[in-house]
Amino acid sequence: MTMSMQKENKTDLLKLRELTGAGMMDCKQALVDAKGNLKEAQDIIRKKGLDIAKKKSSREAKEGQILSYIHAGGKLGVIVEINCESDFVAKNEMFQAFARDIAMQIAAAHPLYVNPSDIPAADLEKEKVAFRDEVKGKPQNVQDKIIEGKLAKRFEDICLLNQKSVIDNTKSISQIVEALGKKLGDSITVKRFSRFEIGVE
């Protein structure tokens, strides 16, 4: 395999990781199964996610914590729900510290959604249309790659799990969630959040 092919494969791997929030090994296998086709790999990840969800039906993340965070002299506030599988984990200091960090992340980075799958289809299509206008005149395969890259970057701006951590910008929030889950031996899920700021709707 040439250096350029290795670089492209690594880029696709990272892109798939950011688009889906799946683990690196799952992304790597999905790309192998899809013969390098990024879109097909995404479909494989989604289907696998649904299968895993069915298998875990007896281990649903029904415990957790709802945390509120108030900042800027009462002018900015966040409420976030973070789930786990056991009450024992919900009371763990690492879990509670993580919940506080996530609330601070939401306050500072102002995400609009938890992950890309939460974006309404109509809004996502508007984003794609805007990006298509920017790449008119380029070959179709080049347009598709540019649009995928622009979407991945957009998701980093507006989706909590895709954002870089404001505490450690070498990691995305999804990577931090995955690492915490492994440490605690539990399934950690950021379920939902609301961000309130005086004068901002």
Secondary structure as UniProt FT lines:
FT   HELIX           3..20
FT   HELIX           24..33
FT   TURN            34..36
FT   HELIX           38..55
FT   HELIX           57..59
FT   STRAND          63..71
FT   HELIX           72..74
FT   STRAND          76..84
FT   HELIX           87..90
FT   HELIX           93..109
FT   HELIX           116..118
FT   HELIX           121..134
FT   TURN            135..137
FT   HELIX           140..158
FT   HELIX           160..162
FT   TURN            169..170
FT   HELIX           173..184
FT   STRAND          189..197
FT   TURN            198..199
//
